Amino acid sequence: MLQEFFKTTLFILASLLPIINPPAVGFIVLSMVPHATESERAELARNITLNSVILLALSLLLGAYVLAFFGISIPVLRVAGGLIVAVAGWNLLQSDDDSSREEEAAGAGCHGLALRARAFYPLTLPLTVGPGAIAVAIALGTGSPDEGPLPVHVAGVTLALVVLSVAIYLCVRYACRVQRFLGDVGTRVVMRLFAFVIFCIGVQIFWVGARGLLDAAHLAVRAAG
């Protein structure tokens, strides 16, 4: 029983942790909200963590049923998510630091509200829990035993989600500490670098989804022929 518990926990972590990559998420969030205060960053970390855990839990439990209900395939999910991530990265690459500061100063009164709105989109979905993580979570959920999930499996999944939530929170909350060692110029360089990484991640997700659609179309043509 105990062995099955740890096996389930490690399996979930090994499948989702590399895809979510909390350290990278922390720096990506830092690059998208570089001027947030300590209190705002703490609230942002809590919201992103909570949203991520809810999304992963729903994907594990209900994701396959939701996609089937709306007739959405995993490749289509990846194509749409990849486009969103790529556009976010491109906009961040093209943004001007000076204009960003001016806009933030002008909108200081609604800054907290804007951060709360961005905590789900795009900082949680699709940048933290993206199409890749959702697809893996759905696949893991559909791989449960025929007799249904046993209590030991539920406990293992719960522990895995707790570990993931702690990792996401710590990385998002304290990524700003690294900024102090980089300085102003170093921070700008890192922000542009992670903006390019975001764009590349979006293109990669899009390509995986598009390749899945092309493979499906090829198989359909072969079957029809």
N, C-alpha and C positions, 0 to 999 in steps of 0.2 A: 504493500500500500504506500509506504513512504517512498519507495523507489519510483513508483508510478507518479507520485506527486512531484518529485524533483525532476523527473523526466519530462513531464508536461511543462513545468516552469522553464526549464532550460531550452526546450524545443521552441516555445513561444519567443523567448528572449533571443535565441540564436537566429530566428527567422525575421523578427521585426527590428531588433536593435541596430543591425548594420544599415537597414534601409532608412530608418528614421534619423540615425546619426545625431544624437543630441548635441555633441560639441559643435558640429557644423551648424545645427539649428540655432544655437546660441549666437554665433557670429553673424549668421544671416539676419536674425532679428535685430542685432546691434547695428547692422548696416542699413536696415530699413527704418529704424527709429533711433538714430544716433544721439538725438538731443533730449531724450526722455530723462526725467529726474529719477532719483533713487526710488522714491515712493511709487512713481508711475511704472518704473521697471519691475518693481516687486508685484504690483497689481497685474501687470502684463504677464509676468511669469506664471502667476496663479491662474489667470484666465486661460492662457495657452495650454497649461498643463491639464486643467479641468476639461477643456474642449477636446484635447487630444485623447484623453482617457475615454471620454464619452463616445467619440467617433470610433475608436478602436474596439470598444466593447460592443457597440451597435453593429460594426462590420463583422465581428466574430459571430454575433448571435443572429443578426437579421439581414446582413448585407446581401447574401445570395438571393433571399426572397424579395428584397426591395428592387434589385437590378432585374430580376425575372419579372416582377410586376410591371415595371416600366419598359421592359424589353430592351434594356441597355446591356451590352456586352462589355467584358473587361477591356478589350482593345479600344472600344469607343470611349470608355472611361479614361483610359490612358491618353488618348489623343486630345480629348477636351482638357484634361488636367495639365498635359504638357504645354498646350497653347497658353493656358493661364499663367503657368510658372514662367514660360519664356517671355511673355509680355511684361510680367512684373520685373524680371531681370533686365530686360531691354530698357524699360522706363527708368530703372535705377541707374543704369549705365549712362543714360542721356541726361539725367538730372544735374542741375547746376548747384554746387554747394552754397553759393551766395544767395541764390533765389530761394533755396530751401530754407535757409535761415530767416529770410525776410517773410516768407509765407508762415513759418512757425511763429515768428514774433507777432505777425498780424492776427493769427488765429489762436493766441495764447488762451483766450477765454474758453474755447471749446476744445482745447488740446486733449484734456483727459477723456472727453466724450469721443473724440476721434480715435484715440488709442484703444478704447474699449470696443469701438466698432471694428477696428482693424485686428483685434485680438483673434477673432474667428476667421475673417477673410481679409487679407490673404495669409496672416501669420500662422494660423493653425491649419487651415485648408486653403491652398494645397502645399504650403511650404514646410510644415512640420509633419502632418499626416497627409501625404500626397497620394496620388493614384496607385503608386507602387505599394505603399504600406497598406492601403485599403484592399488592393487586390490580394496581397498575401494574407491579410486577416480574413478575408472572405474565403480563400482557399483553405485556411486552417479551420475555419468554422464548418465548412462542408465536409471536412475529413474526420468529424467526430464519429464515434461508434454507432452502429445501427440501432442499438437499444437506447441511444441517447447519451448525453454527457453524464458521467458518474460524478458524485460529490468530490472525489479526489481530483478529477479533472477541473472542476469548477474552482476548487481551492488553488490548484496550480496556475490556472489562468489569472485568477485574482492576484496572486503573489507576483506574477510576471508583469501585470499592469501596474502594480504598486511600484515595482522596481523601475519600470519605464517612466512613470510619472515623476519619481524622485530625480531620475537622471535628466529629464527634460527641464524640470523646475530649476535645478542647480545650474545647468548650463545656460539657460536663458537669463536667470537672475544675476549671475556673476560674470557673464561675458564682458560686461563693461569694465571689470577690474583690469582686464588685459589692455584696455584702451589707455590706461594711465601710463603704461610702459611704452606705448607706441608713439605718443605725441601727436600733434595736429597733422603733420605731413604723413607720418606713418599710418595714422587712422584713415586718412583719405585714400592712401594706396590700398589698404586692406579692404575698405568699403568698395572700391572699384573692382578689386579682385573677386570679392564675394558676389558682386553684382554679375560679373562675367560667369562665375560658377553657377549662380541661379539660372542664368540664361542657358548655359550648357545642360543643366539638369532638365530644364523644360524641353529642350530639343531632344535629349535622350529619351525622355518619357514619351514624347510625341512619336519618335521614330519606332520605339518598341510597339506602341499601339498601332501605328500605321503598318508596320511589318506584319503584325497579327492579322489585320484586316486583309492585307494583300495575300497572305498565306491562305486565309479562309476563302477568299475569292478564287485563288488558284485551285484549291481542292474542289470547290463547287463547279468550276469549269471542267476539270478533269472528270468529275462524277457525271456531269451532264453529257460529256463527250463519250 
